[in-house]
Amino acid sequence: MAPRTIPLSRHSRDPGPLIEQFSQVKQVTACRICRSASLWQFFDLGLQPLANDLVPVDRLGQSDFQAPLAVMRCEDCGHVQLTHTVHPQVLFSDYRFVSGTSEGWHEHCHTLAKLTTTRRGSGFVVDIGSNDGTLLSKFKRLGWKVLGVDPARNVVRRAPIRTECVEWSSQTADSLTQDYGYADLITAQNVLGHVDDPVDFLRGVKRMLKRNGEAIIEVPDLRSLLATCAFDTIYHEHLSYWSLVSLIKAATSAELVLTNAKQLSGMHGGSLRVTFRHRGRPAANVGERIVFDYRALETRAPFEDFQVRCEAKLQQIGGLFATVERPFWGYAAPAKATVLLNALVAKGYSELPEWVVDDTPMKQGSYIPGVRIPIAKPENLEQCQTLVVLAWNWYEGIKLRAKNRGFTGRFLIPLPTPKVVQG
């Protein structure tokens, strides 16, 4: 591998491009759930590039799109959301996230499809934000009729299952129901937090769902975010950060009932899987979780503590980056890598990985935005002494792949506890 070169300064100071970019950015002045204007900002990552907007070679001479990245809490209902939104066309027209490259994600999707089929039998399933069709492929093998819905054309073209390239809304649901009929099951994995109007999103779910159908939706868990200080999961696509209390408020507005909830500790640093129906009685664990959420999140204290602990973790990570044995590379280029590396630069840390290797062909040959670190194939790992696991939630799988490709050095795990371990 040749030495890394950075053709541009990492953060453009030319105000012209930023003025044009801000025309695609909207400041949020009301809660997405209850519409209250009583909003309190508690964490700020400053101007950040779009986390999945990997830079191709032919764009190296241009500055990266940047937008404010900060988080606030509704003082009336407790919902947590970003202070600014970026236009969906900017975020998703050339989306580089592909879910099917992770073995752990394949296993997660297979388990969900198998459990659902065992419980319900087969039928017609619609997956919102279907990406490359990883989840639907599991359902299809089990005898389901499948339909994907996703607005990212470049990803949809790669999907091996029928996919409508459109943004989900209640209006979209009406149109799709006319074309395909009502769904027995609607799924959405890590999508609800991406939409500017989650109540309308859930109204669309209600409109396309059969009377005895159910919707299974997975979202990053706010309480896990606060507990682990996983600030690198905060990025412009993630407009909302969900507690069970917020989910129930949104569901009630959409005239749906949240009947079940399950903690998924291994997904994205902590997720919730919830089930919605037209009618029904919530399971006992839902009531227990609601009480716990109210007690844990009803004051500003945990959010203020989150900010302090995140600053401390950034210092720890920056210190490890500066002292680990070289050559020092990264493994995996997920959205969280963009956030973490740019946050370190913003805090004044200049020691970064020389390269990032990634298993996704779509990402190879491009650069991480902002910091402009090149992304390469996972080759020549025997030359590397320290490998930072940027997709730290998939550490075990990455460790196995790296060792199988000749890596014998040490792994740096940045979060939730910054540490260096021998592979």
C-alpha positions in Angstrom: 0.0 0.0 0.0 1.2 3.5 -0.9 1.4 6.3 1.7 -1.8 8.1 2.3 -2.2 11.5 0.7 -4.9 14.1 1.5 -5.7 16.2 -1.6 -7.8 18.8 0.3 -7.8 20.3 3.7 -10.0 18.1 5.9 -12.6 20.7 6.6 -13.4 23.4 4.0 -13.3 27.0 5.4 -14.8 28.5 2.2 -18.2 29.9 3.3 -19.6 29.7 -0.3 -20.1 25.9 -0.4 -21.5 25.9 3.2 -24.1 28.5 2.4 -25.3 26.3 -0.5 -25.2 23.2 1.7 -27.3 24.9 4.4 -30.1 25.4 1.8 -30.5 21.7 2.1 -30.5 21.7 5.9 -33.5 22.6 8.1 -33.4 23.6 11.7 -35.9 21.6 13.8 -38.1 23.9 16.0 -40.7 21.4 17.2 -40.8 17.9 18.6 -41.5 15.2 16.0 -43.9 13.4 18.4 -45.8 16.0 20.4 -45.0 19.2 18.4 -43.8 21.0 21.5 -41.3 23.9 20.9 -39.7 23.3 24.3 -36.4 21.7 23.2 -33.2 21.4 25.1 -29.9 20.7 23.3 -27.5 18.5 25.4 -24.8 17.2 23.0 -23.0 18.8 20.0 -20.6 17.2 17.5 -20.3 20.4 15.5 -20.2 20.5 11.7 -19.9 17.0 10.4 -19.9 15.4 6.9 -22.6 13.0 6.1 -21.6 9.7 7.7 -22.3 7.4 4.6 -21.3 10.0 2.0 -18.0 8.2 1.1 -15.9 10.2 -1.3 -15.1 8.8 -4.7 -11.7 9.6 -6.4 -13.4 12.0 -8.9 -14.7 14.1 -6.0 -11.5 14.6 -4.1 -11.1 18.1 -5.5 -14.4 19.2 -3.9 -15.3 20.0 -0.3 -17.5 17.6 1.6 -21.1 18.4 2.4 -21.3 19.3 6.1 -24.2 20.1 8.4 -24.6 20.7 12.2 -24.9 17.5 14.2 -26.3 18.0 17.7 -29.0 16.3 19.8 -31.8 17.7 21.8 -34.6 16.5 24.1 -38.2 17.5 24.2 -38.9 18.9 27.6 -42.6 18.0 27.4 -42.6 14.4 26.2 -38.9 13.4 26.5 -38.4 12.5 22.8 -34.7 12.9 21.6 -33.9 14.1 18.1 -31.4 16.0 16.0 -31.4 19.8 16.0 -31.2 19.9 12.2 -32.3 17.7 9.3 -30.7 17.2 5.9 -32.9 16.8 2.9 -33.5 13.1 2.2 -32.4 13.5 -1.4 -29.0 14.6 -0.2 -28.8 11.7 2.3 -30.1 8.8 0.3 -29.7 9.4 -3.5 -26.3 7.7 -3.5 -26.3 5.6 -0.3 -23.2 3.5 0.4 -24.5 1.4 3.3 -25.1 -2.2 2.3 -26.5 -4.4 5.1 -25.6 -7.8 3.6 -21.8 -7.5 4.0 -22.1 -8.4 7.7 -22.2 -12.1 8.7 -23.7 -11.0 12.1 -26.5 -9.1 10.3 -27.3 -12.2 8.1 -27.6 -14.3 11.3 -29.8 -11.6 12.9 -32.1 -11.5 9.9 -32.3 -15.2 9.6 -33.3 -15.6 13.3 -36.0 -13.0 12.9 -37.5 -14.6 9.8 -37.4 -18.1 11.3 -39.0 -17.0 14.6 -41.7 -15.1 12.8 -42.5 -17.9 10.4 -42.7 -20.4 13.3 -45.1 -18.2 15.1 -47.2 -16.9 12.2 -46.7 -19.2 9.2 -46.0 -17.5 5.9 -47.8 -14.7 4.0 -47.0 -11.4 2.4 -44.2 -9.3 4.1 -43.2 -5.7 3.2 -39.8 -4.5 4.4 -39.4 -0.7 4.7 -35.9 0.4 4.1 -35.1 -3.0 2.6 -31.6 -2.0 1.3 -30.1 -4.9 -0.5 -32.8 -7.3 0.5 -30.9 -9.2 3.1 -33.9 -9.6 5.5 -36.4 -10.3 2.7 -34.2 -13.0 1.2 -34.5 -14.9 4.5 -38.3 -14.6 4.4 -38.5 -15.6 0.7 -36.6 -18.9 1.4 -39.2 -19.7 4.1 -42.1 -19.3 1.6 -43.2 -15.7 2.0 -44.2 -13.3 -0.7 -41.9 -10.3 -0.3 -41.8 -6.7 -1.3 -39.0 -4.2 -0.5 -39.4 -0.4 -0.2 -36.3 1.8 -0.3 -35.5 5.2 -1.8 -31.8 4.6 -2.6 -31.6 3.8 -6.3 -28.0 2.7 -6.3 -28.7 0.1 -3.6 -32.1 -1.0 -5.0 -30.5 -1.9 -8.3 -28.4 -4.5 -6.5 -31.3 -6.1 -4.6 -32.3 -9.6 -5.8 -35.9 -9.2 -4.7 -38.8 -7.1 -5.9 -38.2 -3.5 -4.6 -40.1 -0.3 -5.0 -37.7 2.7 -5.1 -39.8 5.2 -3.2 -39.7 6.9 0.2 -42.2 5.4 2.6 -45.2 7.6 3.8 -48.9 7.2 4.5 -49.5 8.2 0.8 -46.9 5.7 -0.4 -48.7 3.0 1.7 -52.0 3.8 0.0 -50.5 3.4 -3.5 -48.6 0.2 -2.7 -51.8 -1.3 -1.1 -53.6 -0.7 -4.3 -50.9 -2.4 -6.3 -50.0 -5.3 -4.0 -52.7 -5.7 -1.4 -52.6 -5.6 2.4 -49.5 -7.1 4.2 -49.6 -9.8 6.8 -46.3 -8.5 8.2 -44.4 -5.2 7.8 -40.8 -4.9 9.0 -38.5 -1.9 9.3 -35.0 -2.3 10.8 -33.3 0.9 11.9 -35.5 3.0 9.6 -38.0 4.7 11.9 -35.3 7.0 13.2 -34.4 8.1 9.7 -37.8 9.8 8.9 -38.7 13.4 9.6 -42.4 12.5 10.4 -42.4 9.2 12.3 -46.1 9.5 13.1 -47.0 9.6 9.4 -44.6 6.7 8.9 -46.6 4.6 11.4 -49.9 5.8 9.8 -48.6 4.3 6.6 -47.9 1.0 8.4 -51.4 1.0 9.8 -52.9 1.6 6.3 -51.1 -1.3 4.6 -51.4 -3.8 7.5 -54.1 -6.5 7.5 -56.5 -6.3 10.4 -54.8 -9.3 12.0 -51.3 -8.4 10.8 -48.4 -7.1 12.8 -45.5 -4.7 12.2 -42.0 -5.5 13.7 -39.8 -2.5 13.9 -36.3 -2.2 15.3 -34.8 1.0 16.5 -31.6 2.0 18.3 -32.3 2.2 22.1 -31.9 5.6 23.7 -31.2 4.1 27.1 -28.4 2.0 25.6 -27.0 5.0 23.8 -26.8 6.9 27.1 -25.4 4.0 29.0 -22.6 3.1 26.5 -21.8 6.6 25.3 -22.0 5.3 21.8 -21.9 8.9 20.3 -20.6 7.5 17.0 -24.1 6.2 16.3 -25.3 9.8 16.2 -25.3 11.0 12.6 -27.5 12.9 10.1 -29.6 9.9 9.0 -30.6 9.2 12.6 -33.1 12.0 13.2 -34.7 10.4 16.3 -33.4 8.3 19.3 -36.1 6.1 20.8 -37.2 5.2 24.2 -40.2 2.9 24.6 -42.2 5.9 26.0 -41.5 7.8 22.7 -42.5 4.8 20.6 -45.8 4.4 22.4 -46.6 8.1 22.0 -45.9 7.9 18.3 -47.9 4.7 17.9 -50.9 6.2 19.8 -50.9 9.2 17.4 -51.0 6.7 14.5 -53.8 4.6 16.1 -51.6 1.6 16.6 -50.9 -0.4 19.7 -47.4 -1.4 20.8 -47.9 -5.0 22.0 -44.4 -6.3 22.6 -40.8 -5.1 23.1 -37.5 -6.9 23.3 -34.0 -5.6 24.1 -31.4 -6.6 21.5 -28.1 -6.0 23.2 -25.8 -7.0 20.3 -27.3 -4.8 17.6 -25.7 -1.4 17.0 -24.7 -0.9 20.6 -28.2 -1.7 21.8 -31.6 -1.8 20.0 -35.3 -2.3 20.7 -37.5 -4.6 18.7 -41.1 -3.7 19.1 -44.3 -5.1 17.7 -47.3 -3.0 16.6 -50.9 -4.2 15.9 -54.2 -2.6 15.1 -55.5 -3.7 18.5 -54.4 -5.8 21.4 -53.1 -5.7 24.9 -49.4 -4.9 25.6 -47.3 -7.7 27.1 -46.2 -7.4 30.7 -42.7 -6.5 29.8 -43.9 -3.4 28.0 -45.4 -2.0 31.2 -42.3 -2.8 33.2 -40.1 -1.1 30.5 -42.3 2.0 30.4 -41.9 2.5 34.2 -38.2 2.0 34.0 -37.9 4.5 31.0 -39.9 7.2 32.8 -37.7 6.9 35.9 -34.4 6.8 34.0 -35.1 9.5 31.5 -37.5 12.0 33.2 -34.8 14.5 34.2 -31.9 16.2 32.5 -29.3 14.4 34.6 -28.6 11.4 32.4 -28.2 13.6 29.4 -25.8 16.0 31.1 -23.8 13.0 32.3 -23.8 11.6 28.8 -22.0 14.7 27.5 -19.3 14.6 30.2 -18.6 10.9 29.7 -18.5 11.2 25.9 -15.8 14.0 26.2 -13.8 11.7 28.5 -14.1 8.8 26.0 -12.9 11.0 23.1 -9.9 11.9 25.2 -9.2 8.2 25.9 -9.5 7.2 22.3 -7.4 10.1 21.1 -4.7 9.0 23.6 -4.8 5.4 22.4 -4.6 6.5 18.7 -1.5 8.6 19.5 0.4 5.8 21.3 -0.4 2.5 19.7 2.2 0.6 17.7 2.4 1.4 14.0 1.5 0.7 11.2 -2.0 1.6 12.4 -5.0 0.8 10.2 -8.8 0.7 10.7 -11.2 -2.2 9.9 -14.6 -1.4 8.5 -16.0 1.9 7.2 -19.5 2.1 8.7 -21.2 5.4 9.4 -19.9 5.3 13.0 -16.3 5.4 11.6 -17.0 8.8 9.9 -18.5 10.2 13.1 -15.7 9.0 15.4 -12.8 10.0 13.2 -14.2 13.5 12.5 -15.1 14.0 16.1 -11.4 13.3 17.1 -10.2 15.8 14.5 -12.6 18.4 15.7 -11.2 17.9 19.2 -7.7 18.5 18.0 -6.4 14.9 17.7 -4.4 14.4 14.5 -3.2 10.8 14.9 -5.5 8.7 12.7 -5.3 5.3 11.0 -3.3 5.4 7.8 -5.8 3.2 6.0 -9.2 1.7 6.6 -9.9 -1.7 5.1 -13.5 -2.9 4.4 -15.1 -6.0 3.0 -17.7 -4.1 0.9 -16.6 -3.7 -2.8 -18.9 -0.6 -3.1 -16.8 1.2 -0.4 -13.3 0.1 -1.6 -11.4 2.8 -3.5 -13.3 5.7 -1.9 -12.4 7.9 1.1 -14.0 8.5 4.5 -15.6 12.0 4.2 -14.0 14.8 6.2 -10.8 13.0 7.3 -10.3 11.7 3.7 -8.8 8.3 4.9 -8.7 5.9 1.9 -10.7 2.7 2.1 -9.0 -0.4 0.6 -9.6 -4.2 0.3 -8.7 -6.2 3.5 -5.3 -7.3 2.1 -1.8 -7.4 3.5 -3.0 -7.3 7.1 0.2 -9.0 8.2 1.9 -5.6 7.6 -0.3 -3.9 10.2 0.6 -3.9 13.9 -2.6 -2.2 15.3 -6.1 -2.5 13.9 -8.9 -0.2 15.2 -12.2 -2.0 15.0 -14.4 0.9 13.7 -17.5 -1.3 13.6 -16.9 -2.2 17.2 -20.4 -3.8 17.6 -19.2 -6.6 15.2 -15.8 -7.1 16.9 -15.9 -10.9 17.2 -16.6 -11.4 13.5 -14.0 -8.8 12.4 -11.4 -10.3 14.7 -11.9 -13.7 13.0 -11.8 -12.3 9.5 -8.6 -10.3 10.2 -6.8 -13.2 11.8 -7.8 -15.4 8.8 -6.2 -12.8 6.6 -2.9 -12.8 8.4 -3.2 -10.2 11.1 -1.2 -11.0 14.2 -1.1 -7.6 15.9 -3.4 -6.0 18.5 -7.0 -4.7 18.2 -8.0 -1.3 19.4 -11.7 -1.3 20.4 -12.8 2.4 20.7 -16.3 1.9 22.3 -18.0 1.3 24.6 -14.8 0.9 26.6 -11.7 2.2 24.8 -9.0 -0.5 25.1 -6.3 -2.3 23.2 -6.3 -6.1 23.2 -4.2 -8.9 21.8 -6.0 -10.7 19.0 
